[in-house]
Amino acid sequence: MIKKKRWLTFMLAMMPGVGHLYLGFKKQGMQFMIGAFVCIIFIPSMPMVFPFALAALWFYQLFDALQKATWMKLSAEEHERMMFHPDNFGAPWSMDMHSIPGYPHDEVNPAWVGIGCVVAGFLLLLITAFPTLWRILTEINIGTILLSLALIGYGLRMLKNNSRV
């Protein structure tokens, strides 16, 4: 098992996605890179939304990379303990690290990627092909209205799927 250095992960994670690529999470690293690129591209069109989204994405990916590096270090230590100390084989894990089935989980539902691409393409088409309509929509804060509707819809979906309510 190859050990990854946490300080190097931190330094590489200063650029979105590179820390994840270093740790071997290629799909997630590319998603963070593309997300940061999209945010940078859309900053001129919505300067009140996309800088915040870029900052949130950057902080999330930074701490996620550090968490994954820590998990990999702990699992490497546990692997060494089990391999080189056979008298402890089968004993409970000594570092209070609980086994997480399937972690690291690096799967992405293609439907969400497709939805994101359609929404981003629609916004880009709206900005470039209909600049007057885009200016009218930004004057009435359509971004805030859409975010509000998305949050209400997500909340209703969560309430619908919750069996205790």
C-alpha positions as CSV (number, residue, x, y, z in Angstrom):
1,M,0.0,0.0,0.0
2,I,1.5,3.3,-1.1
3,K,1.5,6.0,1.6
4,K,0.5,9.5,0.6
5,K,1.9,12.5,2.4
6,R,-0.8,14.8,3.9
7,W,1.3,17.9,3.6
8,L,1.8,17.3,-0.1
9,T,-2.0,16.6,-0.4
10,F,-2.7,19.9,1.2
11,M,-0.3,21.8,-1.1
12,L,-1.7,20.1,-4.2
13,A,-5.3,20.7,-3.1
14,M,-4.7,24.5,-3.3
15,M,-5.6,24.0,-7.0
16,P,-9.0,22.3,-7.1
17,G,-8.9,18.6,-7.9
18,V,-5.2,18.1,-7.9
19,G,-5.1,16.8,-4.3
20,H,-7.7,14.2,-5.2
21,L,-5.7,13.2,-8.3
22,Y,-2.6,12.7,-6.2
23,L,-4.6,10.5,-3.8
24,G,-5.9,8.4,-6.7
25,F,-9.5,9.7,-6.9
26,K,-9.3,10.6,-10.5
27,K,-13.0,11.0,-11.2
28,Q,-13.6,13.2,-8.2
29,G,-10.5,15.3,-9.0
30,M,-11.7,15.9,-12.5
31,Q,-15.1,16.9,-11.2
32,F,-13.6,19.5,-8.9
33,M,-11.4,20.8,-11.7
34,I,-14.4,21.1,-14.1
35,G,-16.5,22.7,-11.4
36,A,-13.9,25.3,-10.6
37,F,-13.4,26.0,-14.3
38,V,-17.2,26.4,-14.8
39,C,-17.4,28.8,-11.8
40,I,-14.5,30.9,-13.2
41,I,-16.2,31.0,-16.7
42,F,-19.5,32.2,-15.2
43,I,-18.1,34.8,-12.8
44,P,-18.5,37.7,-15.3
45,S,-22.1,36.8,-16.0
46,M,-23.2,36.4,-12.4
47,P,-20.6,38.1,-10.2
48,M,-22.8,37.8,-7.1
49,V,-23.2,34.0,-7.3
50,F,-20.2,32.3,-8.9
51,P,-17.4,33.7,-6.7
52,F,-19.2,32.4,-3.7
53,A,-19.8,29.0,-5.4
54,L,-16.1,28.9,-6.3
55,A,-15.0,29.6,-2.7
56,A,-17.4,26.9,-1.4
57,L,-16.1,24.4,-3.9
58,W,-12.5,25.2,-3.1
59,F,-12.9,24.9,0.7
60,Y,-15.0,21.7,0.3
61,Q,-12.4,20.0,-2.0
62,L,-9.5,21.1,0.2
63,F,-11.0,19.6,3.4
64,D,-12.3,16.5,1.6
65,A,-8.8,15.8,0.2
66,L,-7.3,16.2,3.7
67,Q,-9.9,13.9,5.1
68,K,-9.2,11.3,2.4
69,A,-5.5,11.5,3.0
70,T,-6.0,11.0,6.7
71,W,-8.2,8.0,6.0
72,M,-5.6,6.5,3.7
73,K,-2.9,7.0,6.3
74,L,-4.9,5.3,9.0
75,S,-5.8,2.4,6.7
76,A,-2.2,2.0,5.7
77,E,-1.2,1.8,9.3
78,E,-3.9,-0.8,10.1
79,H,-2.8,-2.8,7.0
80,E,0.8,-2.8,8.3
81,R,-0.3,-3.8,11.8
82,M,-2.3,-6.7,10.4
83,M,0.5,-7.8,8.0
84,F,3.5,-7.6,10.3
85,H,2.0,-8.4,13.7
86,P,0.1,-11.7,13.1
87,D,-0.6,-12.1,16.8
88,N,-3.0,-9.2,16.5
89,F,-4.6,-10.5,13.4
90,G,-8.4,-10.5,13.9
91,A,-8.2,-8.2,16.9
92,P,-10.4,-5.1,16.8
93,W,-9.0,-2.1,15.1
94,S,-6.8,-0.3,17.5
95,M,-7.2,3.3,16.4
96,D,-11.0,3.7,16.8
97,M,-11.3,3.8,13.1
98,H,-14.5,2.2,12.0
99,S,-14.6,0.3,8.8
100,I,-16.7,2.1,6.2
101,P,-18.0,-0.3,3.6
102,G,-17.0,0.8,0.1
103,Y,-15.0,3.8,1.2
104,P,-13.4,5.5,-0.7
105,H,-16.6,5.8,-2.7
106,D,-15.8,7.4,-6.1
107,E,-19.0,6.7,-8.1
108,V,-21.1,9.5,-9.6
109,N,-24.6,9.1,-11.0
110,P,-24.4,10.0,-14.7
111,A,-27.9,11.5,-14.5
112,W,-26.6,14.3,-12.2
113,V,-23.7,15.0,-14.5
114,G,-26.1,15.1,-17.4
115,I,-28.4,17.5,-15.6
116,G,-25.5,19.7,-14.7
117,C,-24.3,19.9,-18.3
118,V,-27.8,20.7,-19.6
119,V,-28.3,23.5,-17.0
120,A,-24.8,24.9,-17.6
121,G,-25.4,24.8,-21.4
122,F,-28.8,26.4,-21.1
123,L,-27.3,29.2,-19.0
124,L,-24.5,29.8,-21.4
125,L,-26.8,29.8,-24.4
126,L,-29.1,32.3,-22.6
127,I,-26.2,34.6,-21.7
128,T,-24.7,34.6,-25.2
129,A,-27.8,34.4,-27.5
130,F,-30.2,36.5,-25.5
131,P,-28.2,39.2,-23.6
132,T,-31.2,41.5,-23.2
133,L,-33.3,38.7,-21.7
134,W,-30.4,37.8,-19.5
135,R,-30.0,41.4,-18.3
136,I,-33.7,41.5,-17.4
137,L,-33.5,38.2,-15.5
138,T,-30.5,39.3,-13.5
139,E,-32.2,42.6,-12.7
140,I,-35.1,40.8,-11.1
141,N,-32.7,38.4,-9.3
142,I,-33.7,35.3,-11.1
143,G,-30.8,33.4,-9.5
144,T,-32.1,34.0,-6.0
145,I,-35.6,33.0,-7.2
146,L,-34.4,29.8,-8.8
147,L,-32.2,28.9,-5.7
148,S,-35.2,29.5,-3.5
149,L,-37.4,27.2,-5.6
150,A,-34.7,24.6,-5.7
151,L,-34.4,24.6,-1.9
152,I,-38.1,24.4,-1.5
153,G,-38.3,21.5,-4.0
154,Y,-35.5,19.7,-2.3
155,G,-37.0,20.1,1.1
156,L,-40.4,18.8,-0.1
157,R,-38.6,15.8,-1.6
158,M,-36.8,15.1,1.6
159,L,-40.1,15.3,3.6
160,K,-41.8,13.1,1.1
161,N,-39.1,10.4,1.3
162,N,-39.0,10.5,5.1
163,S,-41.2,7.8,6.6
164,R,-41.2,9.4,10.1
165,V,-43.2,12.5,9.0
